[in-house]
């Protein structure tokens, strides 16, 4: 399985539990996190590619063109790789007026588009998700037969949450809107706090619930994260957990209340500034 890097750190663990190997393809930190082609050896071995749209934690969209190039990494003589597209953060564009484009319905190759209640309605406890299968009809039919077998083997989704789904989707809409509003407000707060400073760069996300912060390599990410937790009661993720390509990255959640979030930003700024030579 080809998997994006940096991205969600559990992808490799989840694949290993099903006896699969993962090979990362890099996202270009200097080019809007666009996917870079994997090695020829990795491409030759690949059976499918995972795409996270928008990516977690970078919050970057994956264009159709980039996904198509990824699916074709084995060359035109081979069938395109099936794409497994995780779109759990699709409903949270951080730019007002943006219209996210889903991969559901993609026909250029076999595509599995994933969504669920955990993010779209802020309800991870209810454990209901879905897969939209699209592509050439003969491939879709074969994939659906296999998915039916898999679903039966692992037990079906609980009946109560299935029956409640229409009402959950409707009544949960204000929750999703509140989450989106808070994430947008906190992103603006981050841009404001670090505006004009040389110690931290806000790598502006397009969507999602996280913001990536880049800082000079003056302190190890883990040391900084532990210090912030113990000294300031501020919790952030060091970048190496997501396999960022170089040192000097932090990932912060956009979900805390505004004042709490701003307190955390100031603590991050001050902790790094203390180490930067004047």
C-alpha positions as CSV (number, residue, x, y, z in Angstrom):
1,X,0.0,0.0,0.0
2,X,1.3,3.4,-0.9
3,X,0.6,5.9,1.9
4,X,1.2,9.6,2.1
5,X,4.0,11.1,4.3
6,X,3.5,13.1,6.5
7,X,0.1,11.9,7.4
8,X,-2.0,10.0,9.9
9,X,0.4,8.0,12.0
10,X,-1.8,4.9,12.5
11,X,-2.0,4.0,8.7
12,X,1.1,1.7,9.0
13,X,-0.2,0.0,12.2
14,X,-3.7,-0.5,10.7
15,X,-2.2,-2.0,7.5
16,X,0.2,-4.3,9.5
17,X,-2.8,-5.7,11.4
18,X,-4.1,-6.9,8.1
19,X,-0.8,-8.3,6.9
20,X,0.0,-5.4,4.5
21,X,3.2,-3.5,3.9
22,X,3.2,0.3,3.6
23,X,5.6,2.3,1.5
24,X,5.4,6.1,1.9
25,X,5.2,8.6,-0.9
26,X,6.3,12.0,0.1
27,X,4.2,15.2,0.2
28,X,6.2,18.2,-1.0
29,X,6.5,20.6,1.9
30,X,7.7,23.3,-0.5
31,X,4.9,22.7,-3.1
32,X,1.7,22.9,-1.2
33,X,2.1,19.3,0.0
34,X,1.5,17.9,-3.5
35,X,2.2,14.1,-3.7
36,X,5.6,13.2,-5.1
37,X,6.0,9.9,-7.1
38,X,7.3,6.9,-5.1
39,X,10.4,5.0,-6.2
40,X,10.0,2.6,-9.2
41,X,10.5,-0.4,-6.9
42,X,7.7,0.8,-4.6
43,X,5.4,1.5,-7.6
44,X,6.0,-1.9,-9.1
45,X,5.0,-3.7,-5.8
46,X,2.0,-1.5,-5.0
47,X,-1.5,-2.9,-5.1
48,X,-3.3,0.3,-4.0
49,X,-2.6,3.9,-2.9
50,X,-4.1,5.7,0.0
51,X,-5.0,9.3,-0.4
52,X,-6.2,11.5,2.5
53,X,-8.2,14.5,1.3
54,X,-7.8,16.8,3.0
55,X,-4.6,15.4,4.5
56,X,-4.2,15.0,8.2
57,X,-2.4,16.9,9.7
58,X,-1.3,19.2,6.9
59,X,-4.9,20.1,6.0
60,X,-3.9,20.1,2.3
61,X,-6.3,19.2,-0.6
62,X,-5.3,16.5,-3.1
63,X,-6.2,17.5,-6.6
64,X,-7.8,15.0,-9.1
65,X,-4.7,15.5,-11.3
66,X,-2.3,14.6,-8.5
67,X,-4.4,11.5,-7.6
68,X,-4.5,10.4,-11.2
69,X,-0.7,10.6,-11.5
70,X,-0.4,8.6,-8.3
71,X,-2.7,5.9,-9.7
72,X,-0.6,5.7,-12.9
73,X,2.8,5.4,-11.2
74,X,3.2,1.8,-12.7
75,X,2.9,3.2,-16.2
76,X,0.3,3.1,-18.9
77,X,0.9,-0.6,-19.6
78,X,-0.5,-1.5,-16.2
79,X,-4.0,-0.9,-14.9
80,X,-4.2,2.2,-12.6
81,X,-3.8,1.6,-8.9
82,X,-7.1,1.5,-6.9
83,X,-7.3,4.6,-4.7
84,X,-8.5,4.5,-1.1
85,X,-9.5,8.1,-0.4
86,X,-10.1,9.1,3.2
87,X,-12.4,12.2,3.3
88,X,-13.4,12.4,6.9
89,X,-12.3,16.1,7.1
90,X,-14.0,17.0,3.8
91,X,-16.7,19.1,5.5
92,X,-14.3,21.4,7.2
93,X,-12.8,23.9,4.6
94,X,-10.9,26.6,6.5
95,X,-11.4,29.2,3.8
96,X,-14.9,30.7,3.7
97,X,-16.7,30.0,0.4
98,X,-14.4,27.1,-0.6
99,X,-16.2,24.2,-2.3
100,X,-14.4,20.9,-1.5
101,X,-14.4,18.4,-4.3
102,X,-15.1,14.8,-3.3
103,X,-13.6,11.8,-5.0
104,X,-16.9,9.9,-4.7
105,X,-18.0,9.1,-8.2
106,X,-14.5,9.1,-9.7
107,X,-14.6,7.0,-12.8
108,X,-10.9,7.0,-14.0
109,X,-10.1,3.9,-11.9
110,X,-11.4,1.9,-9.0
111,X,-11.9,4.3,-6.1
112,X,-13.0,3.7,-2.5
113,X,-14.1,7.0,-0.9
114,X,-14.4,6.9,2.9
115,X,-16.5,9.1,5.2
116,X,-18.2,8.8,8.6
117,X,-19.8,10.3,11.6
118,X,-16.7,10.7,13.7
119,X,-15.7,14.0,12.1
120,X,-18.7,15.1,9.9
121,X,-20.9,15.2,13.0
122,X,-18.3,15.1,15.8
123,X,-19.6,11.7,16.9
124,X,-16.7,9.2,17.1
125,X,-18.5,7.1,19.7
126,X,-21.3,6.0,17.4
127,X,-18.9,4.1,15.0
128,X,-20.7,4.5,11.7
129,X,-18.8,5.1,8.5
130,X,-19.3,4.5,4.8
131,X,-17.5,3.6,1.6
132,X,-18.5,4.9,-1.8
133,X,-17.2,2.6,-4.6
134,X,-16.8,4.1,-8.1
135,X,-14.9,3.4,-11.3
136,X,-15.3,1.0,-14.2
137,X,-18.6,-1.0,-13.7
138,X,-16.9,-4.4,-13.9
139,X,-14.3,-3.4,-11.3
140,X,-17.0,-1.9,-9.0
141,X,-19.1,-5.0,-9.2
142,X,-16.2,-7.3,-8.2
143,X,-15.1,-4.9,-5.4
144,X,-18.7,-4.7,-4.0
145,X,-18.9,-8.5,-3.8
146,X,-15.6,-8.6,-1.8
147,X,-16.7,-5.7,0.4
148,X,-19.9,-7.5,1.2
149,X,-17.9,-10.6,2.3
150,X,-15.6,-8.4,4.4
151,X,-18.5,-6.6,6.1
152,X,-20.2,-9.9,7.0
153,X,-17.0,-11.3,8.3
154,X,-16.3,-8.3,10.6
155,X,-19.9,-8.0,11.7
156,X,-22.3,-5.4,10.4
157,X,-22.7,-1.8,11.7
158,X,-25.0,-1.8,14.7
159,X,-28.7,-1.5,13.8
160,X,-29.7,1.3,16.2
161,X,-27.2,3.8,14.7
162,X,-28.2,2.8,11.2
163,X,-31.8,3.6,11.9
164,X,-30.9,6.8,13.6
165,X,-28.6,8.0,10.8
166,X,-31.0,10.3,9.0
167,X,-31.9,12.2,12.2
168,X,-28.2,12.3,13.3
169,X,-27.1,13.8,10.0
170,X,-29.8,16.5,10.2
171,X,-29.7,17.3,13.9
172,X,-25.9,17.1,14.0
173,X,-25.5,19.8,11.4
174,X,-25.2,22.7,13.9
175,X,-22.4,20.7,15.7
176,X,-20.4,20.5,12.5
177,X,-21.0,24.2,11.8
178,X,-19.8,25.1,15.3
179,X,-16.7,23.0,14.9
180,X,-15.9,24.6,11.6
181,X,-16.5,28.1,13.0
182,X,-14.1,27.5,15.9
183,X,-11.4,26.0,13.7
184,X,-11.6,29.0,11.4
185,X,-11.4,31.4,14.3
186,X,-8.5,29.6,15.9
187,X,-6.6,29.5,12.6
188,X,-6.9,33.3,12.3
189,X,-5.7,33.6,15.9
190,X,-2.6,31.5,15.0
191,X,-1.9,33.7,12.0
192,X,-2.3,36.8,14.2
193,X,-0.1,35.5,17.1
194,X,2.8,34.6,14.8
195,X,2.5,37.4,12.4
196,X,5.8,39.2,12.0
197,X,7.7,36.8,14.1
198,X,10.7,34.9,12.9
199,X,10.4,32.1,15.3
200,X,7.3,30.2,14.1
201,X,5.8,29.8,10.7
202,X,2.1,28.9,10.4
203,X,1.8,26.5,7.4
204,X,-1.7,27.4,6.5
205,X,-4.0,24.5,6.1
206,X,-6.9,24.3,3.6
207,X,-9.1,22.2,5.7
208,X,-9.4,20.0,8.8
209,X,-9.0,20.4,12.5
210,X,-5.2,20.9,12.8
211,X,-2.6,23.5,12.1
212,X,1.1,22.8,11.4
213,X,3.7,25.1,12.9
214,X,7.3,25.2,11.7
215,X,10.1,26.4,13.9
216,X,13.9,26.7,13.7
217,X,15.8,23.6,14.6
218,X,16.9,25.1,18.0
219,X,15.2,22.4,20.2
220,X,14.2,18.8,19.6
221,X,10.5,18.5,18.8
222,X,9.9,16.0,21.6
223,X,11.7,18.1,24.2
224,X,9.7,21.1,23.3
225,X,6.4,19.2,23.4
226,X,7.2,17.8,26.8
227,X,8.3,21.2,28.2
228,X,5.1,22.8,26.9
229,X,3.0,20.1,28.6
230,X,4.9,20.2,31.9
231,X,5.5,23.9,32.2
232,X,2.5,25.4,30.5
233,X,-0.1,22.6,30.4
234,X,-0.1,22.9,26.6
235,X,-0.5,19.7,24.5
236,X,0.9,19.6,21.0
237,X,2.1,16.8,18.7
238,X,5.8,16.7,17.7
239,X,6.1,16.4,13.9
240,X,8.0,13.1,13.9
241,X,4.8,11.3,14.9
242,X,3.5,12.2,11.5
243,X,6.8,11.5,9.6
244,X,7.6,15.1,8.6
245,X,10.7,15.1,6.4
246,X,12.9,17.3,8.6
247,X,13.0,18.4,12.3
248,X,11.2,21.5,13.5
249,X,7.5,20.8,13.2
250,X,4.6,20.9,15.7
251,X,1.0,20.0,15.1
252,X,-1.7,21.8,17.2
253,X,-5.4,21.1,17.3
254,X,-7.8,23.9,16.2
255,X,-10.5,22.6,18.5
256,X,-9.8,24.2,21.9
257,X,-11.8,27.2,23.1
258,X,-10.5,30.4,21.7
259,X,-8.8,31.8,24.9
260,X,-7.3,28.4,25.7
261,X,-5.9,28.1,22.2
262,X,-4.4,31.6,22.3
263,X,-2.8,30.8,25.6
264,X,-1.2,27.8,24.0
265,X,0.0,29.7,21.0
266,X,1.7,32.3,23.2
267,X,3.4,29.6,25.3
268,X,4.7,28.0,22.1
269,X,6.0,31.3,20.8
270,X,7.7,32.1,24.0
271,X,9.3,28.7,24.5
272,X,10.9,28.8,21.1
273,X,11.9,32.5,21.3
274,X,13.8,31.8,24.5
275,X,16.1,29.5,22.5
276,X,16.6,31.6,19.4
277,X,19.9,33.7,19.5
278,X,19.3,37.4,19.6
